[in-house]
């Protein structure tokens, strides 16, 4: 279907799409007046070094390998 269109229309369409994509990618959202910075004292760290190994989090939620490590640690005394 594209081969039937004249080259000039395909070129114009390609340029328009490329322009739209690059314009959208470069758009930065304005900083709002009432934006409050989150204090470091109440944020959760991404990594925690413990005696059972490094526990990793994303936005305060443990990653799958961290969950597995903690469950293994908690089940070890019960199996003895």
HELIX and SHEET records of a PDB file:
HELIX    1   1 UNK A    2  UNK A    4  5                                   3    
HELIX    2   2 UNK A    7  UNK A   26  1                                  20    
HELIX    3   3 UNK A   40  UNK A   42  5                                   3    
HELIX    4   4 UNK A   64  UNK A   79  1                                  16    
SHEET    1   A 3 UNK A  47  UNK A  50  0                                        
SHEET    2   A 3 UNK A  53  UNK A  58 -1                                        
SHEET    3   A 3 UNK A  61  UNK A  62 -1                                        
END                                                                             
